[in-house]
């Protein structure tokens, strides 16, 4: 029984090969919907699936690939309030997610529940694969994610795929490696990546294998009880300290359309979703310092996909303008504003 968390760039190849291999029971957990920008790397989906929950689409298509196994869709985001109950039903958990808060939450849940975790991550041209918290022949558990990265990076210090980008084939390669590790664990074939981290560089196909081991001082970072785990705020753990340069969706919405406010999209021209709801300039982050002549109003508000690049742009523009203009960044990016608009 294998649970795959995330049916995105990593999850799609993982699921296709695990289903094809005949694993008897597979769970698919994902609360996101298919979008056009997913399709270059999430090969289970097509344009007809846009707007539909990923877990449900994946389960329906994969059941056609192998009708003799059980596939369960879990069409919502896992959190520290529900993940323990869900992973309890599975032997192996596979992490196909793309943010640090969720990775740390999944890792801690697996440690607390004594579950083996198959980890994968991608960014730009590089990927990582490892097996965490596996029961060894000596009766002890192998290294977990916190033994490798004890403390989460703060929000904005390491970009995810939405901000850094990723070459579409890379999640396919790393996802296939994760699927291979699951099959190796189940069948006993070969040497699984236990107490090892495999790093793959796509540009030159270089592989680097690093030995890791459990660290005595990291166990205290993981909640020791169910109550402590449910009380942990993983989003806060990875969040940056509040900054006066940021505004939330409510304030942003109040400034949309004002004559004394210039709104700037600092994403690259090809990035989706395209914004038609309000007038704005589109100046990529790399060009924003050279385009200050276009920023004629006293108030400038910048946004990007998730708020990381726009915060960088706001800092750069504040340094340039000094007290002459007020510059703000939309916290959480345009995706947070769109979600707020849908729910208000």
C-alpha positions in Angstrom: 0.0 0.0 0.0 1.7 3.2 -1.3 0.5 6.8 -0.7 1.7 9.3 -3.3 1.4 12.9 -2.0 1.2 15.3 -4.9 0.0 14.4 -8.4 2.2 17.1 -10.1 5.5 16.9 -12.0 7.0 14.3 -9.7 3.7 12.5 -8.9 2.6 11.8 -12.5 5.6 9.6 -13.5 5.7 8.0 -10.0 2.0 7.1 -10.3 2.2 5.8 -13.8 5.0 3.4 -13.1 3.7 2.2 -9.7 0.3 1.5 -11.2 1.9 -0.2 -14.2 4.0 -2.3 -11.9 0.9 -3.7 -10.2 1.2 -2.4 -6.6 -2.1 -3.5 -5.1 -3.3 -0.3 -3.4 -2.3 3.2 -4.3 -3.5 6.5 -2.7 -3.2 9.8 -4.5 -3.4 13.0 -2.4 -3.6 16.4 -4.1 -5.9 19.4 -3.5 -4.9 21.3 -6.6 -6.6 21.6 -9.9 -5.0 21.0 -13.3 -3.9 24.2 -15.0 -2.4 25.0 -18.4 1.0 25.8 -17.0 1.2 22.2 -15.6 1.0 20.4 -18.8 4.6 20.5 -20.0 5.7 18.4 -17.0 2.5 16.7 -15.7 2.0 14.2 -18.5 -1.0 12.5 -17.1 -3.2 15.5 -17.9 -4.3 17.3 -21.0 -6.2 20.5 -21.8 -9.6 18.8 -21.2 -8.6 18.3 -17.6 -8.0 22.0 -16.8 -9.9 23.1 -13.7 -10.5 19.5 -12.4 -8.9 18.2 -9.3 -5.6 16.4 -10.0 -6.1 13.5 -7.7 -9.4 12.6 -9.2 -8.2 13.0 -12.8 -5.2 10.9 -12.1 -7.1 8.1 -10.3 -9.6 7.8 -13.2 -6.9 7.7 -15.9 -4.7 5.3 -14.0 -7.5 2.9 -13.3 -7.8 2.5 -17.1 -4.1 1.6 -17.1 -4.5 -1.1 -14.5 -8.1 -2.0 -13.5 -6.9 -4.9 -11.3 -5.6 -2.7 -8.5 -7.2 -0.3 -6.0 -6.6 3.4 -6.5 -8.0 5.9 -4.0 -8.2 9.6 -4.8 -7.7 12.0 -1.8 -8.8 15.3 -3.4 -7.7 17.7 -0.7 -4.5 19.1 0.7 -2.9 17.1 3.6 -2.2 19.0 6.7 -0.9 18.2 10.2 -4.6 17.8 11.2 -5.4 14.9 8.8 -2.1 13.4 7.5 -1.5 11.0 10.4 -4.9 9.4 9.9 -4.3 9.0 6.2 -0.7 7.7 6.2 -1.7 5.2 8.9 -3.3 3.0 6.1 -0.1 2.8 4.0 3.2 1.0 4.1 5.3 3.6 2.1 4.8 7.3 1.6 6.1 9.1 -1.5 6.7 12.8 -1.3 5.9 14.6 -4.7 5.3 18.0 -3.2 6.9 21.3 -4.0 7.1 23.4 -0.8 9.2 23.2 2.3 6.4 23.5 4.8 4.7 20.4 3.4 8.0 18.5 3.1 8.8 19.0 6.8 5.2 18.2 7.8 5.3 14.9 5.8 8.7 13.9 7.2 7.7 14.5 10.8 4.4 12.6 10.3 6.4 9.6 8.8 8.8 9.7 11.8 6.0 9.9 14.3 4.1 7.0 12.5 7.2 4.8 11.7 6.6 5.1 7.9 9.2 4.8 5.2 9.3 8.0 3.1 10.6 8.2 -0.5 11.7 11.8 -1.1 12.2 13.7 -4.3 12.7 17.3 -5.2 13.5 19.4 -8.3 14.4 22.9 -9.2 15.6 24.3 -12.5 18.1 21.6 -13.7 18.8 19.7 -10.5 16.9 17.0 -8.7 17.3 14.9 -5.5 16.2 11.5 -4.4 16.5 9.7 -1.0 14.7 7.2 1.3 14.1 8.5 4.8 13.1 6.9 8.1 13.3 3.3 6.8 13.5 0.4 9.2 17.0 -1.1 8.8 18.0 -4.7 9.4 19.5 -3.6 12.8 15.9 -2.6 13.9 16.7 1.2 13.8 15.3 3.9 11.6 17.5 5.4 8.9 18.2 9.2 8.5 15.2 11.4 7.9 14.8 14.8 6.1 15.7 16.8 9.2 19.0 14.9 9.5 19.9 16.4 6.2 18.2 19.8 6.6 17.5 20.4 10.3 15.9 23.8 9.9 13.6 24.9 7.1 14.9 27.7 4.8 12.9 30.9 5.3 10.3 31.8 2.7 12.0 33.4 -0.3 15.5 32.1 0.3 15.1 29.0 -1.8 12.8 29.3 -4.8 10.3 26.5 -5.7 9.4 25.5 -9.3 6.7 28.2 -9.6 9.4 30.8 -9.1 12.7 29.2 -10.2 11.2 27.2 -13.1 12.1 23.7 -14.1 12.8 22.0 -17.4 9.8 19.8 -18.0 11.7 16.5 -18.4 13.5 16.8 -15.1 10.5 15.9 -12.8 10.0 12.9 -15.1 13.5 11.7 -14.5 13.4 12.2 -10.7 9.9 10.8 -10.5 11.0 7.7 -12.3 13.9 7.4 -9.8 11.4 7.7 -6.9 9.2 5.0 -8.4 12.3 2.8 -8.8 13.1 3.2 -5.1 9.6 2.2 -4.1 9.8 -0.9 -6.3 13.2 -1.8 -4.9 11.9 -1.4 -1.3 8.9 -3.7 -2.0 10.8 -6.4 -4.0 14.1 -6.3 -2.2 16.0 -5.8 -5.5 19.2 -3.8 -5.4 20.4 -1.3 -2.9 17.8 1.4 -2.0 18.9 4.9 -1.2 18.7 4.4 2.5 21.1 6.8 4.4 22.0 8.3 1.0 21.1 11.3 -1.0 21.3 11.1 -4.8 21.7 14.5 -6.6 21.2 14.6 -10.4 22.3 17.5 -12.6 20.4 17.4 -15.9 22.7 19.8 -17.9 25.6 17.4 -17.9 24.0 14.2 -16.4 26.3 14.2 -13.4 25.3 12.1 -10.4 26.5 12.7 -6.9 25.8 10.3 -4.1 26.2 11.5 -0.6 26.1 9.4 2.6 23.9 10.7 5.4 23.2 9.3 8.9 20.9 10.0 11.7 21.9 13.0 13.9 21.2 12.8 17.7 20.5 16.5 17.9 17.7 16.6 15.3 15.3 14.3 17.0 14.3 17.2 19.3 13.1 19.2 16.3 10.3 16.6 15.5 7.1 16.6 17.6 7.2 13.6 19.9 3.4 13.2 20.3 0.3 13.5 18.1 -0.9 16.5 20.0 2.4 18.3 19.6 2.4 17.5 15.9 -1.1 18.9 15.4 -0.1 22.0 17.3 2.9 22.6 15.0 2.5 25.6 12.6 4.6 24.4 9.6 3.7 27.4 7.5 5.0 29.7 10.2 8.1 27.5 10.5 9.1 28.3 6.9 7.7 31.9 6.8 9.9 35.0 6.6 9.6 37.7 9.2 6.9 40.2 8.3 8.2 43.1 6.3 6.7 46.6 5.8 7.2 46.3 2.1 4.4 43.7 1.8 0.7 44.1 1.6 -2.0 41.4 1.7 -4.7 40.6 -0.9 -7.3 42.9 0.9 -5.1 46.0 0.7 -4.0 45.1 -2.8 -7.6 44.9 -4.0 -8.3 48.3 -2.5 -5.5 49.9 -4.6 -6.5 48.3 -7.9 -7.7 50.9 -10.3 -6.5 53.9 -8.3 -5.0 56.7 -10.5 -2.1 57.3 -8.2 -1.0 53.7 -8.1 1.2 51.8 -10.6 0.8 48.1 -10.5 3.6 46.0 -12.1 3.7 42.3 -12.9 7.4 41.2 -12.5 6.9 37.7 -13.9 8.3 36.6 -17.2 6.1 37.3 -20.2 5.1 33.6 -20.7 4.0 33.0 -17.2 0.4 32.2 -16.4 -2.2 33.0 -15.3 -2.5 36.1 -17.5 -4.1 39.0 -15.6 -7.1 40.7 -17.3 -8.9 41.9 -14.1 -7.0 45.2 -13.8 -4.6 47.5 -15.7 -0.9 46.9 -15.0 2.6 47.0 -16.5 4.5 43.8 -17.2 8.2 44.3 -16.5 10.2 41.1 -15.6 12.3 41.3 -12.5 15.6 41.3 -14.4 14.5 44.5 -16.2 12.7 46.4 -13.4 15.6 48.6 -12.3 16.1 49.8 -15.9 12.4 50.6 -16.4 12.0 53.1 -13.5 10.9 55.8 -16.0 7.6 53.9 -16.5 6.8 53.9 -12.8 5.4 57.4 -12.7 3.0 57.3 -9.8 4.0 57.9 -6.1 2.8 54.4 -5.1 4.2 51.3 -6.9 2.8 47.8 -6.2 4.6 44.8 -7.7 3.4 41.2 -7.8 4.7 37.9 -9.1 3.4 34.3 -8.9 4.0 33.7 -5.2 5.4 36.9 -3.7 9.1 36.0 -3.6 10.3 37.8 -6.8 8.1 40.8 -6.2 9.5 41.2 -2.7 13.0 41.3 -4.2 11.8 43.9 -6.8 10.2 46.0 -4.0 13.5 46.0 -2.1 15.5 47.0 -5.2 13.1 49.8 -6.2 12.9 51.1 -2.6 16.7 51.4 -2.7 16.5 53.3 -5.9 13.7 55.6 -5.1 14.4 56.2 -1.4 11.7 58.5 0.0 10.5 59.6 -3.4 8.0 56.7 -3.9 6.4 54.1 -1.8 6.9 50.5 -3.1 5.0 47.5 -2.0 4.9 43.8 -2.8 1.8 41.6 -2.9 2.4 39.0 -0.2 1.6 35.5 -1.5 1.6 36.6 -5.1 -1.1 36.9 -7.6 -2.3 33.3 -6.8 -3.1 34.4 -3.3 -5.1 37.4 -4.6 -7.0 35.2 -7.1 -7.8 32.7 -4.3 -9.0 35.5 -2.1 -11.2 36.9 -4.9 -12.8 33.4 -5.3 -13.6 33.1 -1.6 -14.6 36.6 -0.6 
